[in-house]
Each structure stands twice: as C-alpha cells, then as structure tokens.
C-alpha cells in the first residue's frame, strides 16, 4: 500500500536497521525498543492484521514465526527466551496497520505487559 510505513520500509524507500531480508520477509530493529533486544519481523506482502489473514497466508505466517525464532536465538535468546507479540487492531495495541511480530528479549519480561 502506498501510505503504509512498513510497505515503504520493505521497498527500501524508508531506511531501517535491517537484521534480515529475503523475498518475503524483512526483520529490523525497533526504533523505540522496549527491551535490550527488540526487533520486528514483517511480511513484505501487505496484510493489515491477523484478523485479515487468508488461508493462503498460513505458510507465510509460519515462515515469519520461524524466522523470528531463528533470529532471536541467533541474537542471544536461545537459552533465556524471548517474547513474541503480534498486536491486532486498536484494542490489541496495533499502531501500524501492517502485520508484524515484535520480538523482545535480553531481560526478564513481566506479565501482564502493562
């Protein structure tokens, strides 16, 4: 979508602190980290949120979660773990209308998140 900030980041028209990229996914550090490690993994395909996934998107979402796990492990969270968060719509705390997974780690995270 032309007005989506994550689509612009995925296309390279807005820079990011990239961790990983392939033909379908992009991972980059969050601009406002909430933990010592905080990055996002997004599909390059514009999907507004989890509630708008189609059955054909299942393999992409599986790849996204697997890549998030792989990157978290590679960035030091293999032993102690991490939090994987997908916010959905306004009540779920989603602020950018493009499906994305936050990965937070590097410290103990409390519950509820606040």
N, C-alpha and C positions, 0 to 999 in steps of 0.2 A: 504494500500500500504506500502511496506517495507521502502521506503525512505521518507514518509510523516511524518513530525514532529507532526502534530495533531493526526495522527493514533497512533504514538508511545506514545503520552500523553494519548490517550484514552485507550490504552492497559496497561498503568501503567509503561512502560519501561522508560519514562521520567517523573520526578515529576512535579507537578503543585500545585498551591494554590487553591485547589478544593473548590467550593461552593456547587455543586450539582452533583449527578450522579445517573443514572438509567440504564436500559439495552440498551437504545437507544441514550441517551444524556449525555453530560458532560458540566459543566459550571465551569469556573475557572477565577481567576483574571488575567488581562493582565500584562505582565512583564514590559511594558513601558506605564503606564497609562497616558491618556490624559485628565483626569478629576478626581476629588476626588473618584468617583466610576467608574471603567472601568473593565468590565469583558466580557468574550466571552462565547457563548453557541455554541457547535458543535454537529453535529450528529456523533455517533460512526461509522456509515457507511461512507465509503469514497465516497464523492460526490465532484468533483473538484470545481464546482462553480454553480451559479444559472442557467447559460445557459445550464448546463448539467443535470438539474433535469428531471426526467421522471414523467409521471402522477402518477405512483405508489408511488412516493416520497411525494405527496401532504399531506397525513396525518402526515408524519414525520416532514415536514416543519411547518405545523400547530402546532404540539406539541412543536417544537423548539421555535416558536414565543410566544406561550402561556407561556412556561416555562420562557422565557426571561422576559416577562411582570410580571409574578408572582414573580420571584427573584428580579427584580428591585423594585417592590412595597415593598417586604419584607426587602429590604436593604435601605429603606428610600426615595424612589422616588414616592410614591403613590400620594402625594399632589402636588409636584412641577414638576413632569415629568422626562423624560429621552429621550435620543436619541438612536434609534435602527438603526444600519447600517450594511448592507450586501454589501461589495465591491465585484466586479466581474471582473476578469481578469486584465491585466496590466493597461489599460486605466481607469478602475474603482478603481484602487488603491489596488487591492488584492495582498498581498505579500506571503501568504501561500495558495497553491492550494488545499484547503480543505474547503468546505463551512463552514462559521462561521458567527455568528451575534455578533457584538460589541454592548455592552450596556454601555452608558456613562451618568453619572448624578452627582448630588451633587453640581452643579453650573449652572448658565445660559450659554448656548452654543450659539454662534453667527452663522450667515449664511451670505455668504457661508462659509463652514468649512475651506477653505484656500488652 
